[in-house]
């Protein structure tokens, strides 16, 4: 891989990991998964209930949304602005 494509890949958010976990305290039983969205040396971790496929789809959509916001010049870590 070229140095330029390595640098481009570092700017893209991606689903780095999904693993089954225990339900958060006080939450209903069922299947819970912890997912990690990565970008360079940064990571965003979330937890969600559902099937592995539904959690994977959620994490992929989340990563894509972050990439779209970054492409538009918005900070991926800042709260969204409300439309008036």
N, C-alpha and C positions, 0 to 999 in steps of 0.2 A: 504494500500500500504506500502511496506517495505521502510525503510530509504534509502537503496541502490537504489531502483527503483526511489525514489523521487529525488535523486542526479543525476541519469542518465537522468531523464526527464528534469531537469534544464539545461542540456547541449544540449538539442535538440531545434532547431528552429521550430516554429509552427505558423500557421495562427491564430492570437488571435482575430482579428476583421476585418470585412469588412462592410462599411456603405456608403450609397449614399451621395454625396457631390456636391457642386456647381462646375462648370468648372473653372479652373484657369483663371485668367485675361488674355484676349487676345486669349484664346483657343476657339475652336468651341463648339457650343452647343452640347447637347447629354447627355447621361448618363455617369456620372463620379463617381468613387468609390474611397474612401480612405481605404487602408488596412494597418494592423499592423502585423508585424512578431515579435513574442516574443521569448525570451529565458531568463529564470531566471528573473532578474530585468531589463533586457535590452529590448529595443523595436526599431524596424526599421519601419518607416512609409513611405508609397508610395502612389501615386495617379495614376489612370489609367482610360481611357475611355473604354467603351464596355458594354457588357451584364454582369450581375452579375456572370453568369457561367464562362465567359471568364476571368473576373478579378479574380475569385476564383481559376481557373486553373493556372493563372499566379502566384498568390501569393503562392500557394502550390508548384509549380515548383521552385520558388525563395527560399522558405524555404528548400526544399530538396537539392537544389544546395549548400546552405550555410552549411547544415549538411554534405554533401559530402566533401566540402572543409575543414571543421573542422576535419573530420575523417582522412583526409590526412595530417593534421598538418598545414594547411594554416590558416592564420587569416581570419576570415569571414569579417573583416572590412577593410582589406588591399586591395589595387588595385591588379588586376591580373597581373602576369608577362607575358610578350610577349615571345612567342617561337621564337627562332632564327633558 
